[in-house]
């Protein structure tokens, strides 16, 4: 390779092939980054939608939800939010929600 570079008077990095490969690799990397960003945005949007739905349902059923409980709900994973959505209509009071959240913490340990 060194001999060829010496004969041509240019380095491999200066060749058109290298430049095209580099541009293509950069383009592929950018596309992958964009796709990842889109996926993360979609997941975040779904999560926020679930949180908002749960908080609206709880507010409608029990009135104002304390900020501490709101923060705990916001920290739940999407899977946990879906599980909460399935059981929250069975709650008789916010104490049931507190108990459900405590059981969730215990089961994770």
N, C-alpha and C positions, 0 to 999 in steps of 0.2 A: 504494500500500500504506500509506504514511504517513497519507494522508487517511482511509482506511478505519479504520485503527487509532485515529485521533483521533476519528472519529465514534462508534466503538464503545466507546471509553474503555479498550481493552485492546490489548496488543501481540499479534502473531501467535504468539509463544512461549507466550502465556497461553491460546490457544484450545484447545478440545477436540480439534480435528483435529490440531493440532501435537502435543499430548500423546499422542494415539493413534499417530501416525506415529513419534514418538520411541520409544514403548514397543515398537512392532512392530520397528523397526530394532534396538533393543537385544536383543530376543528372537532375532531372526535372527542377530545377531552372536554371541550366547551359544551358540546351536545349532551354528553353524559352528565355534566354539572347542571345543565339546565333541566334535564329530566329528573335528576335527584331533587332539585329545588321545587319543581312542580309537584312531585310526589309528597315531599314534606309539607308543602302548602296545602295540599288536599287533605292529608292526615290531620293537620292542625285545624283546618276548617271543620272537618267532621267532628273532631274532639270538642271544639268550641260550640258547635251546634248541639251536641249531646248535653254538654254542661248547661247551656241556656235552656234547653227543653226541660231538663230535670229541675232547675231552679224555678222555672215558671210553674211547673206542676206542683212543686212543694209550696210555693208562695200562694198558689190558688187554693191548695188544700189546708195549709196551716197558717197563712199570713206571712209576715216578714220572716225570712230565714236569717239567723244570726251570721255575721260576717265570718266568724270562725268556721262554721259549718260550710259556708260557701267556699272558703279557701281549701278545706279538706276535699270537697267535691271536685274542685278545679284540678287538684293534684292526682286524681284517679286516672288510671289508664283507660283507654277506650273500652277494653274488655270489661273492666270494673264498672264503668259508666253504663254499659249495656245491661249488666247484671242488676245494677241499681234501678234502672228504668223498669225492669221486670217486677221488682218487689215493692217499689215505693208506693204504689196505690194500695197496698195492703197495710201500710203503716197507719196506726191510729193517732200517733203524735210524733213530734220531732224527736222525742226520746227514743222511739223505734229506730229512727235514722241514726242517732248517736250510737245505739247498740249495734246496728248493722255495721257502721264504720269501725267500731271497736273490734267486732268479730273479724272483720277484714284484716285489721292490723295484726291480730293474734294469729290468724291463719297464715299470714305471710312470714311470721318469725320461725 
